[in-house]
């Protein structure tokens, strides 16, 4: 496929807010912490957008590439199709930055200004909680631009420079607050513009739409901690990947598809390893020993023998109280519901060792108190987790869930969070507990 590019010298030749089908915009961005003595960028990112459709019915196929500290979105959340309607100012493009252990989804101004008909000197209006004020036209990067201040109740929210001929955002700056009111500056600058035509446009549009269709089929909820695909999702990506690789070849989407290919390979190997762990441990007998509890007491091994036991091995970090909090609220509900049937739930706070043990215990107590957990939480220096198969050695994340039946044999082994439906709770775990109760009935004392 031969790329055919018609480079635009000036967007002034375009009708306002009516970019041509195939207009491709490239932006560079930075996120900088505002400090008194220095302000060094903490994260850089790029946004590339392709306008598709005709005036009045256009959308922007976009992708985001994040670099630097603070992490970033997993690939399924790094692209999308954003309608370019002329009403409403909601942003759909986001970057992700983890500050002090907490991930923050930060909206990025969309590339095309949403109120082109209001671009007049001294024009001002209100949309929701935002107030827009337009200044006098000025030259910026050789363009005629409208400077716009967008303010909220907290003061200046954004400063924009909008191309007078096309409505394209040339620069955008906005204040962002994270943590304990710490201020950051997000800056976006237009760095490239061109119009794709012919095979180049049709190929890029087709590949972008295929990506969005795949994204929709995965039905994922944007979650900063959700970097893994479920087995059925991984299967869908594998099935569609060959066609996607062919469609993206030679287009702006090729690098993203390469990332998807590598990730699918890595996750495939990881899931094979986790399946191996499950196969290894299900059916094994657990020889209970006394457990040291977070409270300072001891849980005797005799209290676990003959009962169905549910273990959740996790960091129990109270400094990162992020939904769904390791799903411990659902686990506590299960504990209340099944206690009379001889089911014992025990949380295990892992990595309680060394000179950081005291701080780790305090953090676990904070989570227990915050969530008002009624089940016991034991502490583990890593010994118990190692005996039960630490999934982190395969690159997987905790928690690890284990169900042990009344004869002391493992009947259920699950790594990671359960796929939740609000009205069903931890259905998979509930069913595993009921199966353990039925298949090998414990001798309840």
Secondary structure, DSSP 8 states (H G I E B T S, - for coil): ----EE--S-GGGS-TT---TTEEEEEEEEEEE--SS---EEEEEEEEEEEES-TTS-EEEEEEEEEESS----GGGSEEEEE--SS------EEEEEETTEEEEEE---SB-S-GGG-STT-EEEETTEEEEE---EEETTEEEEEEEEEETTEEEEEEEEETTT-BEEEEEEEEEETTTEEEEEEEEEEEEEEE-HHHHHHHHHHHHHHHHHHHHHT----TT-----HHHHHHHHHHHHHHHHHHTTSTTHHHHHHHHHHHHHHHHHHHHHHHHHHHHTT-B-----EEBTTS-EE-GGGTTTSEEEEEEE---TT---TTGGGHHHHHHHHHHHGGGTEEEEEEE----GGGHHHHHHHHHHHHHHHT--SEEEE-SSHHHHHH--GGGGT--S-EEEEE-TTSBEEEEEES----BTTTBSHHHHHHHHHHHHHT-----
